[in-house]
Amino acid sequence: MDPPQARGGRFQQAVQEIQATTTAPKQQKSRLFPSQTSSSPKPKKITRSEAKKEEELNTFTKLTVDYLNNKHADIEPEPSPKTYYCEYANLRNTPGRCVEPETETQTLALIDEVADAPPRPNVTSWFHIEGVNDAVLREFFARMKLNTGAPSNGGARRGGGKNGDDAVALFFKRHREPRLRFFGTHMYVAMQLLDRNDSEGDIPMVSDQQVSALFIPNRRILLTVSEYASPGTDFDRMRETLVQGSSACNHPNADATLLLAVLADKFMEDSFPLAEELGDYLELLAHALIMKPGLRYNIPADKVRTELWRMRRFALRTRRLTEILAEDPLQLFENARFQSFVAVVERQSSSLAELCGMHNERCGDIMSRIEVHQTHKTNETLFTLTILTALIIPVQFLTGVYGMNFENMPELRTTYGYYVFWAAVPTLCTFTYLMLRRKGLIEDDSDIRITQLMPTEVVSAVSFISKRAKRRMRQVGVGAAYVAGGMAKGAKKAGGAVHVTIKSASPRFSGSG
C-alpha cells in the first residue's frame, strides 16, 4: 500500500493543474504558416500595467497552490514520534503508573506488554502519541489484533467518507468536521485542539490541529494521536491527576469512555484563555484608536477577526461532536457521567461561540470607526480645498478679466496697475474669508487647517489685513449708525413741519368753508 503522503486526491490534481498552467511555455504561432511555430519570435513589449497584472496573477496562483497544499493535504508523518502511557483505576486515591518510552523498541515492548496482559475491569490504559507515524500505528493495530479494513455494516458513520477507508489511513486524513467510525473491534473519533502560536507583532495567533482517538471497548484501551506536541495543552498535568486518583475519571461510576469526554472538556477549557487574550487585544486596539485615530489599525483588526473566526469554527465543530456522541447509535456511551460531561462540553462550546461572536462584533465596530475616521478625514480635506478654492475665486475673476486681449483696457496702461492688483488680492481674499466666517461656513478648526496649508508670510499678512478690516468695518458701522440716526431725526422734524403746514392749509382745520 502506498504511504499516506503519496496518495493524491482531487485537490492535489487541482494543484498540479494550476502549476502546469502557470509554468507551461507559451508558443506563438506564425502568421504566414499557422501550423508551424516561429523559431525566433519577436519580443513583445510589456507595459508597466501589464507587468503589474501578471505579478498579481502569479501571486494569486501561488497563494491558491499554497492553500490547497496546506489545507487539504494529508497530515505529514513524524519520523520519531513521542509516546506516553498512562494507566489509572476507576477508584478514588488509587495510584496508577506513567511510562515514557524513549525509543521505538521500548514503545513496541510497552504495546506488547499491554496487549498480552488480561483486561482488568477497573483499570483504563491510555496511550498518547505526539506525531503520526505509519509504522508505529500499524504495529499497534497488529499487536492489539484490531481490524484495519472497512467499517462494519452496523457501524456508525458520521462526517462522510467512503466505506473502503483504511483504519490507519484515517489518522493521516485531515477531517474538516467531527467524525465517528466503528470498525467492529474499535471505534475511531476525530477531534480538534487549539494552540497559541507565536504572536505576529502584538497579535496573538491561533492554530488548530487534529487529535485522533481510537477506543477499544472490550480492552478499556484508549489511543490518542496528535499532529505535534501542543505547548498550550498540559497533558502531563492531566496524566498526573489520573495517576494520583484525583481526576473525574477516578470514580466508581466512571466508564473508560469518560476519558474522551474529559479530553474534549480540556480542549474546550484551554481555548477560553485564547479568546480572552484576543478580547484584551481588541480593547487595547480600541483605546489606541481613541487616542490616535488612523488607518494603521485596520490590518490588525482584520487579523484578529480571522483568528476569532477560526476559534468560532472550532467551537461549532466541538458542538457537532457532542451531538454525535449524544446520539450514540451503537450504545457505547450510555454512562451517566459521560453524558453529563458531554452536556457540559456542549454548553461550553456554545459559550465559546457566543464569546467569539461578541469579540467579532467589537472587531467590526473598530473597523467601522476606522472607516468613519477615514471618511471624516477625506471630508475635512475636501472641505479645506473647497474653502481655499472659494478664497481664490475673486483672484481668478480679476485674472480672467484683465487677461482678455482687448485693445481698449485703460487699467492695463496704468503705472501702478501691477501693484494695485497684488494689493487687491489679499484684500479680496480677506473679505471673502470674513464673509464665509460671518455666514458660519468656517469654524475655528477650519481656520487652523487652512493656516497650516498657507506660508507663514501669507498668514501674517492676511491676519493683519483681517484685523484692520474688522476695525474699519466697526468704524464704518458706527459712522453709518450715526448718519442713520441723524437722518432719522431730520426726517422726523421734516415730517412735523409738513404736518403743521398741511394742518394750517386744510379748510377743515382753518374754519373756512
C-alpha positions as CSV (number, residue, x, y, z in Angstrom):
1,M,0.0,0.0,0.0
2,D,1.3,3.5,-0.9
3,P,2.2,5.7,2.0
4,P,-0.4,8.3,3.0
5,Q,1.6,11.3,1.7
6,A,1.8,9.7,-1.7
7,R,-1.9,9.3,-2.1
8,G,-3.4,12.0,-4.3
9,G,-6.9,13.4,-4.5
10,R,-8.9,15.9,-6.4
11,F,-7.3,18.7,-4.5
12,Q,-3.8,17.5,-5.4
13,Q,-4.9,17.1,-9.0
14,A,-6.1,20.8,-8.9
15,V,-2.8,21.9,-7.6
16,Q,-0.9,20.1,-10.4
17,E,-3.2,21.6,-13.0
18,I,-2.6,25.1,-11.6
19,Q,1.1,24.6,-11.5
20,A,1.1,23.2,-15.1
21,T,-0.8,26.2,-16.4
22,T,1.5,28.7,-14.7
23,T,4.8,27.0,-15.7
24,A,3.8,25.9,-19.3
25,P,5.7,27.9,-22.0
26,K,3.6,29.9,-24.4
27,Q,4.0,29.1,-28.1
28,Q,3.5,31.8,-30.6
29,K,2.1,30.8,-34.0
30,S,3.4,32.2,-37.2
31,R,1.0,34.4,-39.2
32,L,2.2,33.0,-42.6
33,F,2.2,29.4,-41.5
34,P,-0.3,28.8,-38.7
35,S,0.7,25.1,-38.4
36,Q,4.3,26.0,-37.7
37,T,5.7,27.8,-34.7
38,S,8.0,30.7,-35.2
39,S,11.6,29.9,-34.3
40,S,12.6,33.4,-33.3
41,P,9.5,35.3,-32.1
42,K,9.9,39.0,-31.6
43,P,10.0,40.0,-28.0
44,K,6.7,41.7,-27.1
45,K,6.9,44.9,-25.2
46,I,5.2,44.7,-21.8
47,T,3.8,47.8,-20.3
48,R,4.0,48.6,-16.6
49,S,0.3,47.9,-16.1
50,E,0.5,44.6,-17.8
51,A,3.6,43.6,-15.7
52,K,1.7,44.5,-12.6
53,K,-1.3,42.5,-13.6
54,E,0.9,39.5,-14.4
55,E,2.6,39.8,-11.0
56,E,-0.7,39.9,-9.2
57,L,-1.9,36.9,-11.1
58,N,1.3,34.9,-10.2
59,T,0.9,35.9,-6.6
60,F,-2.8,34.8,-6.5
61,T,-1.8,31.5,-8.2
62,K,0.9,30.9,-5.6
63,L,-1.4,31.6,-2.7
64,T,-4.0,29.2,-4.2
65,V,-1.4,26.5,-4.6
66,D,-0.2,27.0,-1.0
67,Y,-3.7,27.0,0.3
68,L,-4.5,23.7,-1.4
69,N,-1.3,22.1,-0.3
70,N,-1.6,23.2,3.3
71,K,-5.4,22.9,4.0
72,H,-6.4,19.9,2.1
73,A,-3.3,17.8,2.1
74,D,-2.8,14.8,4.4
75,I,-1.1,15.1,7.8
76,E,2.7,14.9,7.4
77,P,4.2,11.8,9.1
78,E,6.5,12.2,12.0
79,P,9.7,10.0,11.8
80,S,10.3,9.9,15.5
81,P,7.0,10.3,17.5
82,K,6.9,10.7,21.2
83,T,4.8,8.2,23.1
84,Y,3.3,8.5,26.6
85,Y,1.5,5.8,28.5
86,C,-0.8,6.2,31.5
87,E,-2.6,3.6,33.5
88,Y,-5.3,4.6,36.1
89,A,-8.0,2.9,38.1
90,N,-11.7,3.9,38.4
91,L,-11.3,4.4,42.1
92,R,-10.5,7.4,44.2
93,N,-7.0,7.8,45.6
94,T,-5.8,4.7,43.8
95,P,-2.4,5.2,42.4
96,G,-1.6,4.3,38.8
97,R,1.5,4.5,36.7
98,C,3.0,6.5,33.9
99,V,5.6,5.4,31.4
100,E,7.5,7.4,28.8
101,P,9.4,5.1,26.4
102,E,12.3,6.9,24.8
103,T,12.9,4.6,21.7
104,E,10.7,2.9,19.2
105,T,11.8,-0.5,20.6
106,Q,10.7,0.5,24.1
107,T,7.4,1.7,22.7
108,L,6.7,-1.6,20.9
109,A,7.7,-3.5,24.0
110,L,5.2,-1.5,26.0
111,I,2.5,-2.2,23.5
112,D,3.2,-5.9,23.7
113,E,3.0,-5.8,27.5
114,V,-0.4,-4.1,27.4
115,A,-1.7,-6.3,24.6
116,D,-0.6,-9.5,26.4
117,A,-2.0,-8.5,29.8
118,P,-5.5,-9.7,30.5
119,P,-8.1,-6.9,30.6
120,R,-8.9,-5.6,34.1
121,P,-12.4,-4.3,34.8
122,N,-11.5,-1.2,36.8
123,V,-8.3,-0.2,35.0
124,T,-8.1,2.0,31.9
125,S,-5.0,2.2,29.7
126,W,-4.2,5.4,27.7
127,F,-1.6,5.7,25.0
128,H,-0.9,9.3,23.7
129,I,1.4,9.7,20.7
130,E,2.6,13.2,19.6
131,G,3.2,12.8,15.8
132,V,1.6,10.5,13.3
133,N,3.8,7.6,12.2
134,D,2.5,4.9,9.9
135,A,4.9,2.1,11.2
136,V,4.0,2.6,14.8
137,L,0.3,2.7,14.2
138,R,0.3,-0.5,12.1
139,E,2.3,-2.2,14.8
140,F,-0.2,-1.1,17.3
141,F,-3.1,-2.4,15.2
142,A,-1.3,-5.7,14.6
143,R,-0.3,-6.4,18.2
144,M,-3.7,-5.3,19.5
145,K,-5.4,-7.5,16.8
146,L,-7.5,-4.7,15.5
147,N,-9.5,-4.6,12.3
148,T,-7.8,-2.4,9.7
149,G,-10.5,-2.8,7.0
150,A,-13.7,-1.0,6.2
151,P,-16.2,-0.2,9.0
152,S,-18.7,-2.9,9.8
153,N,-22.1,-2.8,8.2
154,G,-23.7,-2.0,11.5
155,G,-21.2,0.7,12.4
156,A,-21.8,4.3,12.7
157,R,-20.6,6.6,10.0
158,R,-20.5,10.4,10.6
159,G,-18.8,13.1,8.5
160,G,-18.9,11.4,5.1
161,G,-16.2,9.4,3.5
162,K,-16.1,6.1,1.7
163,N,-16.8,2.6,3.1
164,G,-13.4,1.4,2.0
165,D,-11.4,3.8,4.2
166,D,-8.4,2.2,5.9
167,A,-8.5,2.4,9.7
168,V,-4.8,3.5,9.8
169,A,-5.3,6.0,6.9
170,L,-7.9,7.9,8.9
171,F,-5.1,9.1,11.2
172,F,-3.4,10.8,8.3
173,K,-6.5,12.4,6.7
174,R,-7.3,15.9,7.8
175,H,-11.0,15.9,8.7
176,R,-12.9,19.2,8.3
177,E,-15.7,18.1,10.6
178,P,-16.1,15.7,13.6
179,R,-16.0,12.0,12.6
180,L,-17.1,8.8,14.4
181,R,-16.4,5.4,12.9
182,F,-16.8,1.9,14.3
183,F,-14.7,-1.0,12.9
184,G,-16.0,-3.8,14.9
185,T,-13.0,-4.2,17.2
186,H,-12.5,-0.5,17.9
187,M,-14.0,2.9,17.4
188,Y,-12.4,6.0,15.8
189,V,-13.2,9.6,16.8
190,A,-11.7,12.8,15.3
191,M,-11.4,15.9,17.4
192,Q,-9.7,19.3,17.2
193,L,-7.3,21.1,19.5
194,L,-6.5,24.8,19.6
195,D,-2.9,26.1,20.2
196,R,-1.5,29.6,20.6
197,N,1.3,30.3,18.2
198,D,3.9,33.0,18.5
199,S,2.5,36.5,18.3
200,E,2.7,38.3,14.9
201,G,3.8,41.6,16.3
202,D,1.4,42.1,19.2
203,I,-1.4,40.0,17.7
204,P,-2.0,36.6,19.3
205,M,-2.2,33.9,16.6
206,V,-4.3,30.7,16.9
207,S,-3.7,27.4,15.1
208,D,-5.7,24.2,15.2
209,Q,-4.5,20.6,15.0
210,Q,-6.3,17.3,14.7
211,V,-6.4,14.8,17.5
212,S,-7.5,11.3,16.5
213,A,-8.8,8.9,19.2
214,L,-9.0,5.1,19.0
215,F,-11.1,3.4,21.7
216,I,-11.1,-0.4,22.2
217,P,-14.3,-1.1,24.3
218,N,-13.5,-4.7,25.4
219,R,-9.9,-3.9,26.5
220,R,-10.6,-0.5,28.1
221,I,-7.7,1.0,26.0
222,L,-7.7,4.5,24.5
223,L,-5.2,5.7,22.0
224,T,-4.9,9.4,21.1
225,V,-2.7,10.7,18.3
226,S,-2.0,14.5,17.8
227,E,-0.2,16.0,14.9
228,Y,2.6,17.5,17.0
229,A,3.4,18.5,20.6
230,S,0.9,21.0,21.9
231,P,2.6,23.7,24.0
232,G,-0.8,25.1,25.3
233,T,-2.3,21.8,26.4
234,D,-0.8,20.3,29.5
235,F,-1.2,16.6,29.1
236,D,1.4,16.0,31.8
237,R,-0.8,17.6,34.4
238,M,-3.7,15.5,33.2
239,R,-1.8,12.3,33.4
240,E,-0.6,13.2,36.9
241,T,-4.1,13.7,38.2
242,L,-5.2,10.4,36.6
243,V,-2.3,8.5,38.3
244,Q,-2.9,10.2,41.6
245,G,-6.5,9.2,41.6
246,S,-7.9,12.8,41.8
247,S,-9.4,13.1,38.3
248,A,-13.0,12.9,37.3
249,C,-12.2,9.6,35.6
250,N,-11.2,8.1,39.0
251,H,-14.8,7.4,40.1
252,P,-16.5,4.1,40.7
253,N,-19.3,5.0,38.3
254,A,-17.0,6.2,35.6
255,D,-16.6,4.3,32.4
256,A,-13.5,4.1,30.2
257,T,-15.3,6.3,27.6
258,L,-15.3,9.1,30.1
259,L,-11.7,9.9,29.2
260,L,-12.9,11.0,25.7
261,A,-15.3,13.5,27.3
262,V,-12.7,14.7,29.7
263,L,-10.3,15.3,26.8
264,A,-12.9,17.2,24.9
265,D,-13.7,19.3,28.0
266,K,-10.0,20.1,28.5
267,F,-9.6,21.1,24.8
268,M,-12.5,23.4,25.2
269,E,-11.3,24.9,28.6
270,D,-7.9,25.6,27.1
271,S,-9.4,27.6,24.3
272,F,-11.1,30.2,26.5
273,P,-7.9,32.0,27.6
274,L,-7.1,32.4,23.9
275,A,-10.4,34.1,23.3
276,E,-9.9,36.3,26.3
277,E,-6.5,37.3,25.1
278,L,-7.9,38.3,21.7
279,G,-10.6,40.3,23.5
280,D,-8.0,42.1,25.6
281,Y,-6.0,42.9,22.4
282,L,-9.2,44.4,20.9
283,E,-9.7,46.5,23.9
284,L,-6.2,47.9,23.7
285,L,-6.8,48.5,20.0
286,A,-10.0,50.4,20.7
287,H,-8.2,52.6,23.2
288,A,-5.4,53.3,20.8
289,L,-7.9,54.2,18.1
290,I,-9.5,56.7,20.5
291,M,-6.1,58.3,21.5
292,K,-4.7,58.5,17.9
293,P,-7.1,57.5,15.1
294,G,-5.6,56.2,11.9
295,L,-5.7,53.5,9.2
296,R,-2.8,51.5,10.7
297,Y,-5.3,49.7,13.0
298,N,-7.2,48.2,10.0
299,I,-4.9,45.3,9.3
300,P,-4.5,44.2,13.0
301,A,-8.3,44.3,13.5
302,D,-8.8,42.2,10.3
303,K,-6.2,39.6,11.5
304,V,-7.9,39.4,14.9
305,R,-11.3,38.8,13.2
306,T,-9.7,35.9,11.2
307,E,-8.4,34.3,14.5
308,L,-11.9,34.8,16.1
309,W,-13.5,33.1,13.1
310,R,-11.1,30.2,13.4
311,M,-12.0,29.8,17.1
312,R,-15.7,30.0,16.4
313,R,-15.3,27.3,13.8
314,F,-13.6,25.1,16.4
315,A,-16.4,25.7,18.9
316,L,-19.1,24.8,16.3
317,R,-17.2,21.6,15.3
318,T,-16.9,20.6,19.0
319,R,-20.6,21.2,19.5
320,R,-21.3,19.0,16.5
321,L,-19.0,16.3,18.1
322,T,-21.1,16.4,21.3
323,E,-24.3,16.0,19.2
324,I,-22.8,12.9,17.5
325,L,-21.7,11.4,20.8
326,A,-25.1,12.2,22.4
327,E,-26.9,10.3,19.6
328,D,-25.0,7.1,20.5
329,P,-26.3,4.9,17.7
330,L,-24.1,2.0,18.9
331,Q,-25.0,2.4,22.6
332,L,-21.3,2.7,23.6
333,F,-21.8,5.9,25.6
334,E,-24.5,5.0,28.0
335,N,-22.6,6.0,31.1
336,A,-24.4,8.8,33.0
337,R,-21.2,10.6,33.9
338,F,-20.1,10.5,30.3
339,Q,-23.4,12.1,29.2
340,S,-23.2,14.8,31.8
341,F,-19.7,15.7,30.7
342,V,-20.8,15.8,27.1
343,A,-23.6,18.2,28.1
344,V,-21.1,20.4,29.8
345,V,-18.8,20.4,26.7
346,E,-21.8,21.3,24.6
347,R,-22.7,24.3,26.8
348,Q,-19.0,25.4,26.8
349,S,-18.8,25.2,23.0
350,S,-22.0,27.4,22.8
351,S,-20.4,29.9,25.3
352,L,-17.2,30.0,23.3
353,A,-19.1,30.6,20.0
354,E,-21.1,33.4,21.7
355,L,-17.9,34.9,23.1
356,C,-16.1,34.8,19.8
357,G,-19.2,36.4,18.2
358,M,-19.2,39.2,20.8
359,H,-15.5,39.9,20.1
360,N,-16.2,39.7,16.4
361,E,-18.8,42.4,16.7
362,R,-16.3,44.5,18.7
363,C,-13.8,44.0,15.9
364,G,-16.5,45.1,13.4
365,D,-17.1,48.2,15.4
366,I,-13.4,49.1,15.4
367,M,-13.2,48.6,11.7
368,S,-16.4,50.8,11.3
369,R,-14.8,53.5,13.4
370,I,-11.7,53.3,11.2
371,E,-13.8,53.7,8.1
372,V,-15.7,56.6,9.7
373,H,-12.4,58.3,10.6
374,Q,-11.2,57.9,7.0
375,T,-14.4,59.3,5.7
376,H,-14.2,62.2,8.1
377,K,-10.6,62.9,7.1
378,T,-11.5,62.8,3.4
379,N,-14.4,65.2,4.1
380,E,-12.1,67.5,6.0
381,T,-9.6,67.6,3.2
382,L,-12.3,68.3,0.6
383,F,-13.8,71.0,2.8
384,T,-10.4,72.7,3.2
385,L,-9.7,72.5,-0.5
386,T,-13.2,74.0,-1.1
387,I,-12.6,76.9,1.2
388,L,-9.2,77.6,-0.5
389,T,-10.9,77.5,-3.9
390,A,-13.6,79.9,-2.6
391,L,-10.9,82.3,-1.4
392,I,-9.1,82.3,-4.8
393,I,-12.3,82.9,-6.8
394,P,-12.0,86.8,-6.7
395,V,-8.4,86.5,-7.8
396,Q,-9.4,84.2,-10.6
397,F,-12.0,86.7,-11.6
398,L,-9.5,89.5,-11.8
399,T,-7.0,87.5,-13.7
400,G,-9.8,86.4,-16.1
401,V,-11.0,89.9,-16.7
402,Y,-7.6,91.5,-17.2
403,G,-6.3,88.6,-19.1
404,M,-8.6,89.4,-22.0
405,N,-6.9,90.7,-25.1
406,F,-9.0,93.8,-25.8
407,E,-7.2,96.9,-27.0
408,N,-9.3,99.4,-25.0
409,M,-8.5,98.4,-21.4
410,P,-7.2,101.6,-19.6
411,E,-6.2,99.7,-16.4
412,L,-3.5,97.8,-18.3
413,R,-1.7,101.1,-19.1
414,T,-1.6,102.5,-15.7
415,T,1.8,102.8,-14.0
416,Y,0.9,101.1,-10.7
417,G,-1.6,98.6,-12.0
418,Y,0.5,95.6,-11.2
419,Y,1.0,96.8,-7.6
420,V,-2.7,97.6,-7.3
421,F,-3.5,94.1,-8.4
422,W,-1.4,92.5,-5.7
423,A,-2.8,94.9,-3.1
424,A,-6.3,93.8,-4.1
425,V,-5.6,90.1,-3.9
426,P,-5.2,89.8,-0.1
427,T,-7.9,92.4,0.4
428,L,-10.4,90.4,-1.7
429,C,-9.3,87.1,-0.1
430,T,-9.7,88.6,3.4
431,F,-13.1,90.0,2.5
432,T,-14.2,86.6,1.2
433,Y,-12.9,84.9,4.3
434,L,-14.7,87.3,6.6
435,M,-18.0,86.8,4.7
436,L,-17.7,83.0,4.9
437,R,-16.9,83.3,8.6
438,R,-19.8,85.6,9.1
439,K,-22.1,83.1,7.4
440,G,-20.9,80.3,9.7
441,L,-19.3,78.3,6.9
442,I,-15.9,78.4,8.5
443,E,-15.2,77.3,12.1
444,D,-12.2,77.7,14.3
445,D,-10.7,74.3,13.5
446,S,-11.2,75.1,9.8
447,D,-9.1,78.3,10.3
448,I,-6.3,76.1,11.8
449,R,-6.4,73.7,8.9
450,I,-6.4,76.5,6.3
451,T,-3.5,78.3,8.0
452,Q,-1.5,75.0,8.0
453,L,-1.7,74.9,4.2
454,M,-0.5,78.6,3.8
455,P,3.0,80.0,4.1
456,T,3.8,82.0,7.3
457,E,4.1,85.3,5.5
458,V,0.7,85.0,3.8
459,V,-0.9,84.0,7.2
460,S,0.6,87.0,9.0
461,A,-0.4,89.4,6.1
462,V,-3.9,88.0,6.0
463,S,-4.2,88.3,9.8
464,F,-3.0,91.9,9.8
465,I,-5.4,92.8,6.9
466,S,-8.2,91.0,8.7
467,K,-7.7,92.9,11.9
468,R,-7.6,96.3,10.1
469,A,-10.6,95.3,8.0
470,K,-12.6,94.4,11.2
471,R,-11.6,97.7,12.8
472,R,-12.5,99.6,9.7
473,M,-15.9,97.8,9.4
474,R,-16.6,98.7,13.1
475,Q,-15.8,102.3,12.4
476,V,-17.9,102.3,9.3
477,G,-20.7,100.7,11.2
478,V,-20.6,103.4,13.9
479,G,-20.5,106.2,11.4
480,A,-23.3,104.6,9.4
481,A,-25.3,104.3,12.6
482,Y,-24.7,108.0,13.5
483,V,-25.6,109.1,10.0
484,A,-28.7,106.9,10.1
485,G,-29.7,108.4,13.5
486,G,-29.2,112.0,12.1
487,M,-31.2,111.2,9.1
488,A,-34.0,109.8,11.2
489,K,-34.1,112.9,13.4
490,G,-34.1,115.1,10.3
491,A,-36.9,113.1,8.8
492,K,-38.9,113.4,12.0
493,K,-38.5,117.2,12.1
494,A,-39.4,117.5,8.4
495,G,-42.4,115.3,8.9
496,G,-43.6,117.6,11.8
497,A,-43.2,120.7,9.7
498,V,-45.1,119.1,6.8
499,H,-47.8,118.0,9.2
500,V,-48.2,121.6,10.5
501,T,-48.3,123.0,7.0
502,I,-50.9,120.6,5.9
503,K,-53.0,121.3,9.1
504,S,-52.9,125.1,8.6
505,A,-53.6,124.8,4.9
506,S,-56.5,122.5,5.2
507,P,-60.1,124.1,5.2
508,R,-61.2,121.6,7.7
509,F,-58.8,122.9,10.3
510,S,-58.7,126.6,9.3
511,G,-62.5,127.1,9.9
512,S,-63.2,128.3,6.4
513,G,-66.0,126.9,4.3
